[in-house]
Amino acid sequence: MQGSNLKFKVVDDEEMQRRRKTIQKEFPIHVSNVNLIDPTTNQPTKVRYGFLEDGTSVRISKKSGAIIPKPDRSHLTYINRTKQREAGVYDTRGDLVLEKTYKGEDFLKVKAEFE
C-alpha cells in the first residue's frame, strides 16, 4: 500500500558535506501488522481458520464469519514460470547436459611437475 508507513529520516546533503536534510521515506510493514479485507464489509478484519465439511482448511473473517478465499497462485509455480521460456545464448542445450567432459588427471605429469 502506497504511503502507509512513512517515516522521517535525516540524511547527508549531496551538495554540501556539512549540511544534513530530513526526508520522508517509505519503510516496509511487517506481515504481522497487516490485516485481510472482509469480503462483505470491505473493512480490515482478523482471521480465524476453520474446516469445511469435506475437510479443506479455509480462512474465516472474525467480524462477519464470511469465508475469505485464497488467491490463485498457480502462475507462481516453476513449471508455469518456465513454460514459455526460450533458450538463450548462455543456456546449455539438453543433449549436452549429461555429456561427460572430465577426462581425469594425468598423475604422472603432475608428479613430474613437482619433481
Protein Blocks (a to p, Z undefined) as FASTA:
>chain_A
ZZklccddddddfkbmkbccdddddddddfklpccddfklopacdddddddfkopacddd
fklopacddddfklmpmklmmmmpccdfklccfklmmpcfbgbjafklmmmmmZZ
